[in-house]
Amino acid sequence: MKNNDRVLELNSISHAYGKHLVVKQLSLTLEKGQIGCILGQSGCGKTTVLRTIAGFEPLLDGSILLNGKEVSRKGWSLRPSKRKVGMVFQDYALFPHLTILDNIAFGLSDMERSERLIRVNEMLNLVGLEKDQKKYPHEISGGQQQRVAIARALAPKPELLLMDEPFSNLDVTLRERLSMEVRDILKEYGATALFVTHNQHEAFAVADEVGVMSEGKMLQWDRAYNLYHEPKNIDVAGFVGEGVLIPGIMEKNNKVRTGLGVLPCEEYGEYKEGDNLKVLVRPEDIVHDDESPVVAEVLRRNFRGPNLLYILRLENGDKVQVLVSSHHEHKIGEKIGIRPDVFHVVLFPG
């Protein structure tokens, strides 16, 4: 990756409120046209990271670069208005007394009237709200308000767009569809964007790169596929997706013995025969099979429409999860046959 392709660089940034350190030596980069996401639970510091990038908060340590130019370091910060950064807030922050057209035009006061109108029409077309331009925010849906907020933020042609929990005010049933719409809008425009969320489904639907953040630290910044299938530590494995960690013992020829049986694994140079391990097992790593010699007891069940998520207890007492078609319904206490179908074994020290 060439440095001149990098729109955003966070170099070991730290921030504190008083004596409370909320961001700790955090680093990430975003290339031009990429969409990034910081994923983490409430209170982990992800919104504070956005505020430091926007220039609303100073740095305790580290530096922030936008398009190769330093905008923040310890003791110095470029004013927010000079950063060419757009911001979409959690509540959209639309002006209730202005029409959709005037909301989008709000940050374009430096333009000539004719130029401003052309730009606003471009944004209305981008977000598909040409027919609603004379309406007021209370007259349109939450999803449409979200698109207005994005259009307003993109109108001044920012070099970077920041979004704080952009889908949190929407109904659950709308989130997935609208998150894909937002991704399409940003990709069509060619925007470089970074957003924060606690919802991994939103993160995976929208972002090219996702970072899992916990207690002020970036645990892993990676593609969604790698976060799910190749987590770097137990904290990432536990936060992303579903699954459990069961004990295992390393054997010869890159095999690990578990309560599910012996599982083949890739080369793990740091482990040797006899090592105690923890093995990550996802629900899709187990197949319901009545002919299998491995039997497990149903402890709990979660009906999900097309499938059921079962919590099972193996004969050695270990608990695992399995995702089964809802046509195969089993009662709590019933014993069912299962077999492992693990494509990629993930191991951690036991």
MIZAMI-82684 format. One record per residue (C-alpha): residue number from 1; x, y, z; residue in three letters. Coordinates in pm, whole numbers, plus 50000, padded with zeros to 5 digits. Layout:
<rs>
R   pos      xx      yy      zz   code
R   NUM       X       Y       Z    ALA
...
</rs>
This chain:
<rs>
R   pos      xx      yy      zz   code
R     1   50000   50000   50000    MET
R     2   50139   50336   49896    LYS
R     3   50135   50605   50164    ASN
R     4   49975   50851   49922    ASN
R     5   49673   50616   49896    ASP
R     6   49610   50652   50269    ARG
R     7   49334   50896   50356    VAL
R     8   49345   50828   50731    LEU
R     9   49630   50720   50958    GLU
R    10   49599   50682   51334    LEU
R    11   49943   50626   51483    ASN
R    12   49928   50492   51840    SER
R    13   49677   50752   51953    ILE
R    14   49572   50784   52317    SER
R    15   49308   51001   52483    HIS
R    16   49197   51050   52843    ALA
R    17   48915   51223   53025    TYR
R    18   49093   51350   53333    GLY
R    19   49288   51053   53468    LYS
R    20   49069   50799   53290    HIS
R    21   49244   50660   52979    LEU
R    22   48973   50577   52724    VAL
R    23   49181   50524   52407    VAL
R    24   49509   50335   52442    LYS
R    25   49780   50334   52173    GLN
R    26   49530   50272   51894    LEU
R    27   49642   50249   51530    SER
R    28   49462   50196   51198    LEU
R    29   49475   50310   50834    THR
R    30   49210   50367   50567    LEU
R    31   49282   50384   50195    GLU
R    32   49099   50608   49949    LYS
R    33   48750   50471   49879    GLY
R    34   48753   50226   50170    GLN
R    35   48481   50198   50431    ILE
R    36   48608   50113   50778    GLY
R    37   48426   50029   51099    CYS
R    38   48524   50027   51465    ILE
R    39   48319   49756   51637    LEU
R    40   48285   49736   52012    GLY
R    41   48057   49741   52312    GLN
R    42   47925   50064   52462    SER
R    43   48192   50245   52660    GLY
R    44   48489   50091   52479    CYS
R    45   48605   50431   52345    GLY
R    46   48501   50399   51980    LYS
R    47   48306   50727   51963    THR
R    48   48597   50907   52129    THR
R    49   48819   50788   51843    VAL
R    50   48580   50952   51594    LEU
R    51   48586   51274   51795    ARG
R    52   48966   51287   51792    THR
R    53   48966   51240   51412    ILE
R    54   48708   51516   51372    ALA
R    55   48915   51746   51593    GLY
R    56   48663   51768   51877    PHE
R    57   48903   51604   52127    GLU
R    58   49280   51652   52175    PRO
R    59   49534   51370   52178    LEU
R    60   49722   51262   52486    LEU
R    61   49974   51081   52266    ASP
R    62   50028   50966   51906    GLY
R    63   49930   51142   51585    SER
R    64   49651   51161   51326    ILE
R    65   49719   51215   50955    LEU
R    66   49465   51299   50683    LEU
R    67   49595   51246   50329    ASN
R    68   49949   51243   50464    GLY
R    69   49917   51572   50654    LYS
R    70   49933   51575   51032    GLU
R    71   49618   51721   51189    VAL
R    72   49662   51613   51554    SER
R    73   49946   51537   51789    ARG
R    74   50012   51584   52160    LYS
R    75   49975   51954   52241    GLY
R    76   49847   52059   51897    TRP
R    77   49529   52009   51694    SER
R    78   49410   52154   51363    LEU
R    79   49066   52314   51393    ARG
R    80   48773   52088   51290    PRO
R    81   48664   52333   51019    SER
R    82   49004   52298   50849    LYS
R    83   49007   51917   50833    ARG
R    84   48765   51852   50543    LYS
R    85   48590   51585   50749    VAL
R    86   48215   51520   50729    GLY
R    87   48022   51393   51030    MET
R    88   47694   51202   51059    VAL
R    89   47576   51203   51418    PHE
R    90   47381   50929   51595    GLN
R    91   47058   51134   51596    ASP
R    92   47125   51278   51244    TYR
R    93   47103   51637   51386    ALA
R    94   46881   51763   51104    LEU
R    95   46733   52111   51131    PHE
R    96   46357   52062   51187    PRO
R    97   46264   52407   51050    HIS
R    98   46448   52353   50718    LEU
R    99   46335   52151   50418    THR
R   100   46534   51850   50298    ILE
R   101   46685   52066   50024    LEU
R   102   46786   52340   50270    ASP
R   103   46927   52088   50518    ASN
R   104   47159   51949   50250    ILE
R   105   47254   52299   50135    ALA
R   106   47332   52420   50487    PHE
R   107   47710   52370   50469    GLY
R   108   47745   52519   50119    LEU
R   109   47708   52889   50202    SER
R   110   48042   52973   50036    ASP
R   111   47914   52862   49695    MET
R   112   47731   53073   49440    GLU
R   113   47355   53007   49443    ARG
R   114   47353   52832   49104    SER
R   115   47652   52615   49195    GLU
R   116   47497   52532   49533    ARG
R   117   47172   52421   49369    LEU
R   118   47359   52193   49128    ILE
R   119   47547   52033   49416    ARG
R   120   47233   51981   49625    VAL
R   121   47055   51820   49328    ASN
R   122   47353   51586   49283    GLU
R   123   47320   51481   49648    MET
R   124   46942   51441   49628    LEU
R   125   46988   51217   49324    ASN
R   126   47263   51018   49501    LEU
R   127   47040   50934   49799    VAL
R   128   46717   50903   49597    GLY
R   129   46522   51186   49759    LEU
R   130   46458   51418   49462    GLU
R   131   46080   51395   49510    LYS
R   132   46103   51473   49883    ASP
R   133   46323   51783   49868    GLN
R   134   46047   52022   49978    LYS
R   135   45945   51811   50279    LYS
R   136   46059   51869   50636    TYR
R   137   46245   51608   50846    PRO
R   138   45934   51513   51049    HIS
R   139   45752   51432   50724    GLU
R   140   45992   51156   50615    ILE
R   141   46094   50820   50765    SER
R   142   46395   50749   50984    GLY
R   143   46572   50579   50696    GLY
R   144   46513   50881   50473    GLN
R   145   46640   51112   50749    GLN
R   146   46955   50903   50764    GLN
R   147   47008   50950   50390    ARG
R   148   46956   51326   50425    VAL
R   149   47222   51337   50697    ALA
R   150   47465   51149   50472    ILE
R   151   47387   51377   50176    ALA
R   152   47442   51687   50392    ARG
R   153   47776   51551   50517    ALA
R   154   47893   51463   50163    LEU
R   155   47777   51788   50001    ALA
R   156   48091   51993   50092    PRO
R   157   48308   51714   49938    LYS
R   158   48488   51600   50254    PRO
R   159   48801   51389   50224    GLU
R   160   48671   51161   50502    LEU
R   161   48320   51083   50628    LEU
R   162   48269   50984   50993    LEU
R   163   47947   50819   51115    MET
R   164   47855   50757   51480    ASP
R   165   47622   50455   51523    GLU
R   166   47440   50551   51199    PRO
R   167   47175   50277   51223    PHE
R   168   47095   50284   51595    SER
R   169   46777   50492   51557    ASN
R   170   46623   50260   51300    LEU
R   171   46386   49969   51351    ASP
R   172   46565   49635   51366    VAL
R   173   46385   49511   51054    THR
R   174   46510   49809   50852    LEU
R   175   46872   49806   50963    ARG
R   176   47004   49536   50733    GLU
R   177   46837   49676   50421    ARG
R   178   46936   50034   50496    LEU
R   179   47292   49942   50588    SER
R   180   47333   49794   50240    MET
R   181   47177   50107   50089    GLU
R   182   47428   50323   50275    VAL
R   183   47715   50108   50151    ARG
R   184   47588   50143   49793    ASP
R   185   47561   50523   49831    ILE
R   186   47913   50555   49972    LEU
R   187   48062   50324   49708    LYS
R   188   47882   50500   49423    GLU
R   189   48015   50833   49549    TYR
R   190   48365   50691   49609    GLY
R   191   48368   50814   49968    ALA
R   192   48626   50717   50226    THR
R   193   48435   50658   50548    ALA
R   194   48477   50536   50904    LEU
R   195   48184   50449   51128    PHE
R   196   48140   50300   51473    VAL
R   197   47882   50048   51592    THR
R   198   47821   49780   51854    HIS
R   199   47636   49564   51599    ASN
R   200   47860   49322   51412    GLN
R   201   47596   49248   51145    HIS
R   202   47599   49617   51049    GLU
R   203   47978   49624   51054    ALA
R   204   48007   49321   50827    PHE
R   205   47735   49444   50589    ALA
R   206   47890   49786   50528    VAL
R   207   48264   49788   50596    ALA
R   208   48566   49673   50395    ASP
R   209   48783   49671   50708    GLU
R   210   48657   49615   51063    VAL
R   211   48838   49673   51391    GLY
R   212   48732   49506   51715    VAL
R   213   48787   49748   52004    MET
R   214   48774   49670   52376    SER
R   215   48860   49886   52677    GLU
R   216   49027   50149   52461    GLY
R   217   49246   49906   52264    LYS
R   218   49224   49785   51906    MET
R   219   49232   49405   51930    LEU
R   220   49234   49334   51556    GLN
R   221   49190   49547   51243    TRP
R   222   49110   49318   50952    ASP
R   223   48863   49197   50691    ARG
R   224   48539   49058   50835    ALA
R   225   48626   48710   50703    TYR
R   226   48954   48706   50895    ASN
R   227   48796   48836   51215    LEU
R   228   48549   48548   51204    TYR
R   229   48769   48265   51081    HIS
R   230   49115   48376   51201    GLU
R   231   49070   48575   51524    PRO
R   232   49404   48676   51673    LYS
R   233   49302   48622   52034    ASN
R   234   49029   48481   52256    ILE
R   235   48866   48822   52307    ASP
R   236   48808   48866   51932    VAL
R   237   48690   48505   51900    ALA
R   238   48438   48556   52179    GLY
R   239   48306   48889   52050    PHE
R   240   48269   48809   51679    VAL
R   241   48005   48559   51578    GLY
R   242   47880   48271   51788    GLU
R   243   48071   47973   51918    GLY
R   244   48240   47819   52220    VAL
R   245   48590   47729   52330    LEU
R   246   48635   47364   52426    ILE
R   247   48950   47203   52568    PRO
R   248   49181   47004   52343    GLY
R   249   49519   46831   52351    ILE
R   250   49773   46855   52069    MET
R   251   49867   46522   51913    GLU
R   252   50111   46414   51643    LYS
R   253   50067   46502   51278    ASN
R   254   49885   46833   51340    ASN
R   255   49582   46683   51508    LYS
R   256   49401   46793   51822    VAL
R   257   49192   46563   52042    ARG
R   258   48863   46707   52174    THR
R   259   48530   46590   52311    GLY
R   260   48408   46597   51951    LEU
R   261   48683   46358   51845    GLY
R   262   49019   46413   51675    VAL
R   263   49025   46722   51453    LEU
R   264   49285   46782   51181    PRO
R   265   49442   47127   51191    CYS
R   266   49692   47332   50997    GLU
R   267   50058   47372   51093    GLU
R   268   50081   47528   51440    TYR
R   269   50451   47576   51506    GLY
R   270   50403   47728   51851    GLU
R   271   50228   47418   51985    TYR
R   272   50380   47078   52053    LYS
R   273   50248   46732   52129    GLU
R   274   50075   46717   52468    GLY
R   275   49999   47091   52490    ASP
R   276   49664   47183   52645    ASN
R   277   49464   47403   52408    LEU
R   278   49135   47583   52366    LYS
R   279   48959   47505   52039    VAL
R   280   48712   47751   51884    LEU
R   281   48403   47567   51760    VAL
R   282   48136   47762   51568    ARG
R   283   47774   47635   51536    PRO
R   284   47831   47564   51165    GLU
R   285   48132   47346   51252    ASP
R   286   47897   47072   51378    ILE
R   287   47654   46869   51168    VAL
R   288   47346   46690   51299    HIS
R   289   47392   46322   51206    ASP
R   290   47185   46042   51362    ASP
R   291   47437   45784   51235    GLU
R   292   47730   45943   51420    SER
R   293   47884   45766   51721    PRO
R   294   47923   46106   51891    VAL
R   295   47610   46180   52096    VAL
R   296   47515   46500   52278    ALA
R   297   47230   46607   52507    GLU
R   298   47010   46907   52422    VAL
R   299   47038   47162   52703    LEU
R   300   46877   47467   52541    ARG
R   301   46722   47563   52210    ARG
R   302   46667   47895   52034    ASN
R   303   46411   47896   51751    PHE
R   304   46518   48129   51467    ARG
R   305   46261   48056   51201    GLY
R   306   46456   47872   50929    PRO
R   307   46684   47708   51185    ASN
R   308   46731   47621   51551    LEU
R   309   47038   47695   51759    LEU
R   310   47091   47412   52006    TYR
R   311   47318   47421   52311    ILE
R   312   47446   47066   52354    LEU
R   313   47640   46884   52625    ARG
R   314   47894   46629   52505    LEU
R   315   47956   46304   52690    GLU
R   316   48267   46452   52856    ASN
R   317   48067   46752   52983    GLY
R   318   48187   47010   52727    ASP
R   319   47917   47232   52579    LYS
R   320   47890   47320   52210    VAL
R   321   47644   47495   51979    GLN
R   322   47494   47356   51661    VAL
R   323   47274   47519   51398    LEU
R   324   47009   47280   51263    VAL
R   325   46721   47320   51017    SER
R   326   46404   47396   51212    SER
R   327   46243   47092   51046    HIS
R   328   46457   46882   51284    HIS
R   329   46304   46969   51620    GLU
R   330   46441   46809   51936    HIS
R   331   46326   46843   52296    LYS
R   332   46540   46953   52588    ILE
R   333   46700   46643   52742    GLY
R   334   46692   46450   52415    GLU
R   335   47018   46302   52287    LYS
R   336   47112   46353   51922    ILE
R   337   47396   46236   51700    GLY
R   338   47647   46495   51579    ILE
R   339   47977   46501   51395    ARG
R   340   48240   46771   51350    PRO
R   341   48277   46933   51009    ASP
R   342   48546   47187   51091    VAL
R   343   48694   47358   50786    PHE
R   344   48947   47572   50973    HIS
R   345   49051   47483   51329    VAL
R   346   49137   47785   51545    VAL
R   347   49352   47717   51850    LEU
R   348   49449   47920   52155    PHE
R   349   49671   47831   52451    PRO
R   350   49484   47629   52714    GLY
</rs>
